[in-house]
Amino acid sequence: MPELPEVETVRRGLEPVLVGQRFVSVEQRREALRFPFGTDFAERLEGKCVRTLSRRAKYLRAGLSSGESLVMHLGMSGRFLISEKKSPNSETLGDYIYETHADTKHDHVVFRMSGGRTVTYNDPRRFGFMLVIDDREFDAHALFRHLGVEPLSNQLSALHLAEKACGRRSNLKSFLMDQRIIAGLGNIYVCEALHHAQLSPNRGASCLADRFGKPTVRAERLVHAIRHVLTAAVKVGGSTLRDHRAPNGDSGQFQEAFAVYGRAGAPCPRSGCRGTVKRLSQSGRSTFYCSGCQR
């Protein structure tokens, strides 16, 4: 599933296509994806101008001139195809899945924009979804009211981690995957951040706070590691698990810099470390870590 860097890459690609443009027509080809589209989905969009395009966790939010927001989630296999008027060629934003092709039979929503471009949402597995939400209800909506801080914002701090970790019995991997604590982190970048911070995924999350509830050195290291890994991934267009193309036509490149993810049995790339990358299962997900330097 696309994680924060991949969703941010898609946002940056869609922004010049959508922002400042009006929905001339919206073609909804299904009643529902993961969830129903909602009452009068197409009608609530047509004629409205997109004022902003932002990201919250792994969600895209298009702010509309009507005082509503179009919320979009890529699910496991969702991607956007952008084509120019009268052009047979299209550009793909968000192709992260092995052995999934942009077959037109999976084109579920088509946006025709006033600038002349067509944006098509294609999703073979149909785990993505779109909803239109009143802006006044956005923060209280069930999808967003429990989300934690954004990991690339100033809200993520060692103090925040210490406050959330104090007294917890869960391990660091589960702690960081909890969207109520940090919004947008997923399996790939949690594994990479823990390696960068030299912290074992099995270590108790309570190690981030001392007996007085204050942040420890480990908490400081972890904040730095999360920011470092996510920033580096966004810079190169995220991680490509198949043939994703960023807005400029390039593939995401961060998978070439993975230190541990998907590298079970390989030597740790950290200078001076003689450890080997191991794989273990935690809460049904594969965790990759170095048996030597992550403690």
DARA-V343430 format. One record per run of one state. SS is the DSSP state (h for helix, s for strand, l for the rest). FROM is the first residue (numbers start at 1). LEN is the number of residues. If there is no record, write none. Layout:
BEGIN
ss:SS from:FROM len:LEN
ss:SS from:FROM len:LEN
END
This chain:
BEGIN
ss:l from:1 len:3
ss:h from:4 len:15
ss:l from:19 len:3
ss:s from:22 len:7
ss:l from:29 len:3
ss:s from:32 len:1
ss:l from:33 len:3
ss:s from:36 len:1
ss:l from:37 len:4
ss:h from:41 len:5
ss:l from:46 len:3
ss:s from:49 len:8
ss:l from:57 len:2
ss:s from:59 len:6
ss:l from:65 len:3
ss:s from:68 len:6
ss:l from:74 len:4
ss:s from:78 len:7
ss:l from:85 len:5
ss:s from:90 len:4
ss:l from:94 len:10
ss:h from:104 len:3
ss:s from:107 len:7
ss:l from:114 len:3
ss:s from:117 len:7
ss:l from:124 len:5
ss:s from:129 len:6
ss:h from:135 len:3
ss:l from:138 len:11
ss:s from:149 len:2
ss:l from:151 len:7
ss:h from:158 len:8
ss:l from:166 len:5
ss:s from:171 len:1
ss:h from:172 len:6
ss:l from:178 len:4
ss:s from:182 len:2
ss:l from:184 len:3
ss:h from:187 len:10
ss:l from:197 len:7
ss:s from:204 len:1
ss:h from:205 len:4
ss:s from:209 len:1
ss:l from:210 len:5
ss:s from:215 len:1
ss:l from:216 len:1
ss:h from:217 len:19
ss:l from:236 len:18
ss:h from:254 len:4
ss:l from:258 len:9
ss:s from:267 len:1
ss:l from:268 len:8
ss:s from:276 len:7
ss:l from:283 len:2
ss:s from:285 len:6
ss:l from:291 len:5
END
